[in-house]
């Protein structure tokens, strides 16, 4: 399957689609876990699947961040936003940096793992890059129990002379397998020019025990708690997973 347009030919619109100010609360939830597990300011953080750098924009205030992403377009956007952060192009399933970190964060990118084998590979990458006593923080992006509750949405954004309208829906041709499709329709208006783009993202949907099993297989002991972001709603709730490397 080809790369989603959002991370390729539409990557330049990432600052409109997903700006840093939308991630303040999320990063606060991660930082609370870091502090709870004794991660000091100035610690090293590896962000696997760092995207356009919106999360790193906040993390870099306290930590030495290295980002890894498979998309050259996303890395370009991240470097523009965070010139002081090191970014490496690589696949989170098999990238090896030959160094370890105090924290590994695996956020949205885990959604693009569409088999248990890919989950295991991504969390093996995380474990290999953790120092002894290091902390993994990760989020099961979509659980199977949440997929039927997903609802179509429409939102509009404007930055400078660019106006972006986004309709999001999903399609699950086989609820018994481990993936479904997110579909984005982008209406992009710049002055008198109007473009319409349809973008298809194949993403994974697993049971919670699949995530926990993949993390345990990587040699980590996971703990589950409720992710306290109110925008996700309560039913079914979205968990957040932490794991410490022995």
DRENDO-1510 file (C-alpha; in Angstrom, 1 decimal, always signed):
<recs>
REC; n; res; u; v; w
REC; 1; UNK; +0.0; +0.0; +0.0 .
REC; 2; UNK; +1.4; +3.4; -0.9 .
REC; 3; UNK; +2.3; +6.0; +1.7 .
REC; 4; UNK; -0.7; +8.1; +3.0 .
REC; 5; UNK; -0.8; +11.5; +1.2 .
REC; 6; UNK; -0.7; +13.3; +4.5 .
REC; 7; UNK; +2.8; +12.1; +5.1 .
REC; 8; UNK; +3.9; +12.5; +1.5 .
REC; 9; UNK; +2.6; +14.9; -1.1 .
REC; 10; UNK; +0.4; +16.7; +1.6 .
REC; 11; UNK; +3.1; +16.9; +4.3 .
REC; 12; UNK; +3.5; +20.6; +3.9 .
REC; 13; UNK; +0.0; +21.0; +5.3 .
REC; 14; UNK; +0.9; +19.2; +8.6 .
REC; 15; UNK; +1.4; +22.5; +10.5 .
REC; 16; UNK; -2.2; +23.3; +9.6 .
REC; 17; UNK; -3.6; +19.8; +10.2 .
REC; 18; UNK; -1.8; +19.1; +13.5 .
REC; 19; UNK; -0.1; +22.1; +15.0 .
REC; 20; UNK; +1.9; +21.9; +18.3 .
REC; 21; UNK; -0.6; +23.8; +20.4 .
REC; 22; UNK; -2.9; +20.8; +20.1 .
REC; 23; UNK; -0.5; +18.6; +22.0 .
REC; 24; UNK; +0.1; +20.6; +25.2 .
REC; 25; UNK; -2.2; +18.4; +27.3 .
REC; 26; UNK; -0.9; +15.1; +25.8 .
REC; 27; UNK; +2.7; +16.0; +26.6 .
REC; 28; UNK; +1.7; +16.9; +30.1 .
REC; 29; UNK; +0.3; +13.4; +30.6 .
REC; 30; UNK; +3.5; +11.9; +29.3 .
REC; 31; UNK; +5.6; +14.2; +31.5 .
REC; 32; UNK; +3.7; +13.1; +34.6 .
REC; 33; UNK; +4.7; +9.5; +33.9 .
REC; 34; UNK; +8.3; +10.5; +33.3 .
REC; 35; UNK; +8.5; +12.3; +36.6 .
REC; 36; UNK; +6.7; +9.5; +38.5 .
REC; 37; UNK; +9.3; +7.0; +37.2 .
REC; 38; UNK; +12.2; +9.2; +38.2 .
REC; 39; UNK; +13.1; +10.6; +34.8 .
REC; 40; UNK; +15.0; +13.8; +35.4 .
REC; 41; UNK; +14.9; +17.0; +33.3 .
REC; 42; UNK; +17.7; +16.7; +30.8 .
REC; 43; UNK; +17.1; +13.0; +30.2 .
REC; 44; UNK; +17.3; +11.5; +26.7 .
REC; 45; UNK; +14.1; +10.6; +25.0 .
REC; 46; UNK; +13.7; +8.6; +21.8 .
REC; 47; UNK; +10.4; +9.3; +20.0 .
REC; 48; UNK; +9.6; +6.5; +17.6 .
REC; 49; UNK; +7.3; +7.7; +14.9 .
REC; 50; UNK; +7.9; +11.4; +15.6 .
REC; 51; UNK; +5.8; +12.7; +12.6 .
REC; 52; UNK; +5.9; +16.4; +12.0 .
REC; 53; UNK; +7.5; +17.2; +15.4 .
REC; 54; UNK; +4.5; +18.7; +17.2 .
REC; 55; UNK; +5.0; +16.6; +20.3 .
REC; 56; UNK; +8.8; +17.1; +20.3 .
REC; 57; UNK; +8.1; +20.9; +20.2 .
REC; 58; UNK; +7.0; +20.5; +23.8 .
REC; 59; UNK; +9.3; +17.6; +25.0 .
REC; 60; UNK; +12.4; +19.5; +24.0 .
REC; 61; UNK; +11.7; +22.1; +26.7 .
REC; 62; UNK; +12.8; +19.4; +29.3 .
REC; 63; UNK; +14.5; +16.6; +27.5 .
REC; 64; UNK; +17.2; +15.8; +24.9 .
REC; 65; UNK; +15.0; +14.4; +22.1 .
REC; 66; UNK; +15.8; +12.2; +19.1 .
REC; 67; UNK; +13.0; +11.5; +16.6 .
REC; 68; UNK; +12.6; +8.7; +14.2 .
REC; 69; UNK; +10.1; +8.7; +11.3 .
REC; 70; UNK; +9.8; +6.7; +8.1 .
REC; 71; UNK; +8.5; +9.7; +6.1 .
REC; 72; UNK; +11.0; +12.2; +4.6 .
REC; 73; UNK; +8.2; +14.7; +4.3 .
REC; 74; UNK; +7.5; +14.5; +8.0 .
REC; 75; UNK; +11.1; +14.7; +9.0 .
REC; 76; UNK; +11.4; +17.9; +6.9 .
REC; 77; UNK; +8.5; +19.4; +8.8 .
REC; 78; UNK; +9.9; +18.3; +12.1 .
REC; 79; UNK; +13.3; +19.8; +11.4 .
REC; 80; UNK; +11.8; +23.1; +10.4 .
REC; 81; UNK; +9.8; +23.2; +13.6 .
REC; 82; UNK; +12.6; +21.8; +15.9 .
REC; 83; UNK; +16.0; +22.6; +14.4 .
REC; 84; UNK; +17.7; +21.7; +17.6 .
REC; 85; UNK; +16.3; +18.2; +17.7 .
REC; 86; UNK; +18.0; +15.3; +15.9 .
REC; 87; UNK; +15.8; +13.4; +13.4 .
REC; 88; UNK; +16.6; +10.1; +11.8 .
REC; 89; UNK; +14.7; +8.6; +8.9 .
REC; 90; UNK; +13.9; +5.0; +9.7 .
REC; 91; UNK; +11.2; +2.4; +10.2 .
REC; 92; UNK; +10.2; +1.8; +13.8 .
REC; 93; UNK; +10.0; -1.9; +13.1 .
REC; 94; UNK; +13.7; -2.3; +12.4 .
REC; 95; UNK; +15.6; +0.9; +12.9 .
REC; 96; UNK; +18.7; +0.5; +15.1 .
REC; 97; UNK; +20.6; +3.6; +16.3 .
REC; 98; UNK; +23.3; +1.7; +18.3 .
REC; 99; UNK; +22.6; +3.8; +21.4 .
REC; 100; UNK; +20.2; +3.8; +24.4 .
REC; 101; UNK; +17.9; +6.3; +25.9 .
REC; 102; UNK; +16.3; +7.0; +29.3 .
REC; 103; UNK; +12.8; +7.1; +27.7 .
REC; 104; UNK; +11.2; +5.7; +24.6 .
REC; 105; UNK; +7.9; +7.2; +23.5 .
REC; 106; UNK; +5.8; +5.3; +20.9 .
REC; 107; UNK; +2.7; +7.4; +20.1 .
REC; 108; UNK; +0.6; +7.7; +17.0 .
REC; 109; UNK; +2.9; +5.6; +14.8 .
REC; 110; UNK; +1.9; +2.4; +16.6 .
REC; 111; UNK; -1.5; +2.7; +14.8 .
REC; 112; UNK; +0.3; +1.8; +11.5 .
REC; 113; UNK; +1.2; -1.6; +12.8 .
REC; 114; UNK; -1.4; -3.9; +11.2 .
REC; 115; UNK; -0.3; -7.3; +12.5 .
REC; 116; UNK; +0.8; -8.7; +15.8 .
REC; 117; UNK; +4.2; -9.4; +14.3 .
REC; 118; UNK; +4.6; -5.7; +13.4 .
REC; 119; UNK; +3.6; -4.8; +17.0 .
REC; 120; UNK; +6.2; -7.1; +18.3 .
REC; 121; UNK; +8.8; -5.7; +16.0 .
REC; 122; UNK; +8.0; -2.1; +17.0 .
REC; 123; UNK; +8.2; -2.8; +20.7 .
REC; 124; UNK; +11.4; -4.9; +20.3 .
REC; 125; UNK; +12.9; -1.7; +18.7 .
REC; 126; UNK; +11.8; +0.3; +21.7 .
REC; 127; UNK; +13.2; -2.2; +24.2 .
REC; 128; UNK; +16.6; -2.4; +22.4 .
REC; 129; UNK; +16.9; +1.4; +22.7 .
REC; 130; UNK; +16.1; +1.6; +26.4 .
REC; 131; UNK; +18.9; +1.9; +29.0 .
REC; 132; UNK; +18.5; -0.4; +32.1 .
REC; 133; UNK; +15.8; +1.1; +34.2 .
REC; 134; UNK; +14.6; +3.1; +31.2 .
REC; 135; UNK; +10.9; +3.8; +30.7 .
REC; 136; UNK; +8.6; +3.0; +27.7 .
REC; 137; UNK; +5.4; +5.1; +27.3 .
REC; 138; UNK; +3.0; +4.0; +24.6 .
REC; 139; UNK; -0.6; +4.2; +23.7 .
REC; 140; UNK; -2.8; +1.6; +22.0 .
REC; 141; UNK; -4.0; +3.9; +19.3 .
REC; 142; UNK; -7.2; +2.0; +18.6 .
REC; 143; UNK; -8.5; -1.1; +20.4 .
REC; 144; UNK; -11.0; -3.3; +18.6 .
REC; 145; UNK; -13.7; -2.4; +21.1 .
REC; 146; UNK; -13.3; +1.2; +20.1 .
REC; 147; UNK; -13.6; +0.8; +16.3 .
REC; 148; UNK; -17.4; +0.4; +16.1 .
REC; 149; UNK; -17.8; +3.7; +18.2 .
REC; 150; UNK; -15.8; +5.8; +15.8 .
REC; 151; UNK; -17.9; +8.5; +14.2 .
REC; 152; UNK; -17.4; +10.6; +11.1 .
REC; 153; UNK; -16.2; +14.1; +11.8 .
REC; 154; UNK; -15.6; +17.4; +10.0 .
REC; 155; UNK; -13.4; +20.2; +11.1 .
REC; 156; UNK; -12.0; +23.4; +9.6 .
REC; 157; UNK; -8.6; +25.0; +10.2 .
REC; 158; UNK; -7.0; +28.2; +8.9 .
REC; 159; UNK; -3.4; +29.3; +9.1 .
REC; 160; UNK; -2.4; +32.4; +7.2 .
REC; 161; UNK; -3.8; +32.1; +3.7 .
REC; 162; UNK; -4.4; +28.4; +3.9 .
REC; 163; UNK; -7.9; +27.0; +4.8 .
REC; 164; UNK; -8.2; +23.3; +5.4 .
REC; 165; UNK; -11.5; +21.4; +5.8 .
REC; 166; UNK; -11.1; +17.8; +6.9 .
REC; 167; UNK; -13.8; +15.1; +6.8 .
REC; 168; UNK; -12.8; +11.9; +8.6 .
REC; 169; UNK; -14.5; +8.5; +8.4 .
REC; 170; UNK; -13.6; +4.9; +8.6 .
REC; 171; UNK; -14.2; +1.6; +6.9 .
REC; 172; UNK; -13.8; -1.9; +8.4 .
REC; 173; UNK; -14.3; -4.5; +5.7 .
REC; 174; UNK; -13.6; -7.4; +8.1 .
REC; 175; UNK; -14.1; -6.8; +11.8 .
REC; 176; UNK; -12.3; -10.1; +12.6 .
REC; 177; UNK; -8.9; -9.1; +11.2 .
REC; 178; UNK; -6.4; -6.7; +12.7 .
REC; 179; UNK; -6.9; -3.6; +10.6 .
REC; 180; UNK; -9.4; -1.0; +9.3 .
REC; 181; UNK; -9.2; +2.0; +7.1 .
REC; 182; UNK; -9.3; +5.7; +8.1 .
REC; 183; UNK; -10.3; +7.9; +5.2 .
REC; 184; UNK; -9.6; +11.6; +5.1 .
REC; 185; UNK; -11.1; +14.0; +2.6 .
REC; 186; UNK; -9.2; +17.3; +2.5 .
REC; 187; UNK; -10.6; +20.5; +1.0 .
REC; 188; UNK; -7.6; +22.8; +0.7 .
REC; 189; UNK; -8.2; +26.4; -0.2 .
REC; 190; UNK; -5.4; +28.8; -0.9 .
REC; 191; UNK; -6.7; +32.1; -2.3 .
REC; 192; UNK; -9.0; +31.3; -5.2 .
REC; 193; UNK; -7.5; +27.8; -5.6 .
REC; 194; UNK; -9.4; +24.8; -4.2 .
REC; 195; UNK; -8.1; +21.2; -4.1 .
REC; 196; UNK; -9.8; +18.1; -3.0 .
REC; 197; UNK; -7.7; +15.1; -1.9 .
REC; 198; UNK; -8.8; +11.7; -0.6 .
REC; 199; UNK; -6.3; +10.0; +1.7 .
REC; 200; UNK; -6.6; +6.4; +2.8 .
REC; 201; UNK; -4.7; +5.1; +5.9 .
REC; 202; UNK; -4.7; +1.4; +6.8 .
REC; 203; UNK; -4.3; +1.2; +10.6 .
REC; 204; UNK; -4.2; -1.6; +13.1 .
REC; 205; UNK; -6.9; -2.5; +15.6 .
REC; 206; UNK; -6.0; -5.0; +18.3 .
REC; 207; UNK; -7.1; -6.3; +21.7 .
REC; 208; UNK; -5.3; -4.8; +24.7 .
REC; 209; UNK; -3.7; -8.2; +25.4 .
REC; 210; UNK; -2.0; -8.1; +22.0 .
REC; 211; UNK; -0.2; -4.9; +22.9 .
REC; 212; UNK; +0.7; -6.2; +26.4 .
REC; 213; UNK; +1.9; -9.5; +24.9 .
REC; 214; UNK; +4.1; -7.7; +22.4 .
REC; 215; UNK; +5.7; -5.6; +25.1 .
REC; 216; UNK; +6.3; -8.6; +27.3 .
REC; 217; UNK; +7.9; -10.5; +24.4 .
REC; 218; UNK; +10.3; -7.5; +24.1 .
REC; 219; UNK; +11.4; -8.2; +27.7 .
REC; 220; UNK; +9.5; -5.4; +29.4 .
REC; 221; UNK; +6.8; -5.6; +32.2 .
REC; 222; UNK; +3.9; -3.3; +31.2 .
REC; 223; UNK; +1.4; -1.5; +33.5 .
REC; 224; UNK; -1.9; -0.2; +32.2 .
REC; 225; UNK; -3.8; +2.9; +33.4 .
REC; 226; UNK; -6.4; +5.1; +32.0 .
REC; 227; UNK; -5.2; +7.8; +29.7 .
REC; 228; UNK; -6.8; +10.9; +31.2 .
REC; 229; UNK; -7.4; +13.0; +28.1 .
REC; 230; UNK; -11.0; +14.0; +28.3 .
REC; 231; UNK; -11.3; +14.5; +24.5 .
REC; 232; UNK; -11.2; +10.7; +24.1 .
REC; 233; UNK; -14.4; +10.2; +26.2 .
REC; 234; UNK; -15.0; +7.4; +28.7 .
REC; 235; UNK; -16.6; +4.5; +26.7 .
REC; 236; UNK; -14.6; +2.5; +25.8 .
REC; 237; UNK; -11.8; +4.2; +27.6 .
REC; 238; UNK; -8.4; +4.5; +26.0 .
REC; 239; UNK; -5.5; +3.0; +28.1 .
REC; 240; UNK; -1.9; +4.3; +28.4 .
REC; 241; UNK; +0.9; +1.7; +29.0 .
REC; 242; UNK; +4.2; +2.2; +30.8 .
REC; 243; UNK; +6.9; -0.3; +31.1 .
REC; 244; UNK; +10.3; -0.2; +32.8 .
REC; 245; UNK; +13.3; -2.1; +31.5 .
REC; 246; UNK; +14.8; -4.3; +34.2 .
</recs>
